[in-house]
Amino acid sequence: MKISGLGVDIVETARIKKAAKPSFLKRVYSESELKACMKSVNKYERLAARFAAKEAVIKALDKKDIPLNKIEIINELSGRPTVKIKGLNKTFIVSISHCKQYACAVCLAM
């Protein structure tokens, strides 16, 4: 498979925590993402990690017109993150990491 793009992003967890009002959450995350993140003890770290992954996907695609809540970051049973975008037939490889202060992600678009 040929790589068509690469994206990387880093975000401060505190920035996502501060922004985490209902309107922001609805604009950025899918229902399944919110359900998965909000039940976690470290929910803001998880939200920040998904935000960074979505930004990395946008950079890898070089498309700024995709709404963030249409990019869905889902974990496989193993915990491995995957990317799904309705209506877009692309393959992605994504890696996410987070700690208390920061979350980062890298994405390869194929």
C-alpha positions in Angstrom: 0.0 0.0 0.0 1.2 3.5 -0.9 1.3 6.1 1.9 -0.7 9.2 0.8 -0.2 11.3 3.9 1.3 11.7 7.4 -0.1 13.7 10.2 1.0 14.3 13.8 -0.6 16.4 16.6 -0.1 17.1 20.3 -2.5 18.7 22.7 -2.6 19.8 26.3 -5.0 17.8 28.3 -5.9 20.9 30.4 -7.0 22.7 27.2 -9.5 19.9 26.4 -10.7 19.8 30.0 -11.4 23.5 29.9 -13.2 23.3 26.6 -15.3 20.2 27.5 -18.7 21.9 27.5 -21.6 20.0 25.9 -21.5 22.0 22.6 -17.7 21.3 22.2 -18.1 17.6 23.0 -21.0 17.2 20.5 -19.0 19.1 17.8 -15.8 17.1 18.2 -16.7 13.6 19.3 -19.1 10.8 18.2 -21.6 9.3 20.7 -19.6 6.1 20.9 -16.3 8.0 21.6 -18.0 10.0 24.4 -19.5 6.8 25.9 -16.0 5.2 25.9 -14.2 8.2 27.3 -16.6 9.5 29.9 -16.7 6.2 31.8 -12.9 6.3 32.3 -11.1 7.7 35.4 -8.8 9.6 33.0 -11.5 10.8 30.7 -9.9 14.1 29.8 -6.6 12.3 28.8 -8.7 10.0 26.6 -10.7 12.9 25.0 -7.4 14.8 24.4 -5.9 11.7 22.8 -8.8 11.3 20.4 -8.7 15.1 19.6 -5.0 14.7 18.7 -5.8 11.7 16.6 -8.5 13.5 14.7 -6.2 16.4 14.0 -3.5 14.0 12.8 -6.0 12.4 10.5 -6.9 15.8 9.0 -3.2 16.6 8.5 -2.6 13.2 6.9 -5.5 13.7 4.5 -4.7 17.4 3.9 -8.4 18.1 4.2 -9.7 20.7 6.7 -13.3 20.4 5.7 -14.1 17.2 7.5 -16.1 17.8 10.7 -14.2 16.4 13.7 -17.2 14.4 14.9 -17.3 12.6 11.5 -13.8 11.2 12.2 -14.3 8.4 14.7 -11.4 6.9 16.7 -12.5 3.5 17.9 -10.4 0.9 19.9 -10.2 -2.7 18.8 -10.7 -5.3 21.6 -6.9 -5.4 21.9 -6.9 -1.6 22.6 -5.4 -0.7 19.2 -7.0 2.5 17.9 -8.5 2.6 14.4 -10.0 5.4 12.3 -13.4 5.4 10.7 -14.8 8.2 8.5 -18.2 7.6 6.9 -18.2 7.9 3.2 -14.4 7.8 2.8 -12.7 4.6 1.6 -9.2 5.1 3.1 -7.0 3.0 5.3 -5.3 4.6 8.3 -2.7 3.6 10.7 -2.9 5.6 13.9 -1.0 5.6 17.2 -2.0 7.5 20.2 -0.3 8.2 23.5 -1.2 10.3 26.5 -0.2 11.3 30.0 -1.6 13.6 32.6 -0.5 16.8 30.8 -0.4 15.9 27.1 -1.8 13.6 24.4 -0.3 13.0 21.0 -1.1 11.0 17.9 0.4 10.2 14.6 -1.5 9.0 11.5 -0.5 7.4 8.2 -3.1 7.6 5.4 -2.9 4.9 2.8 
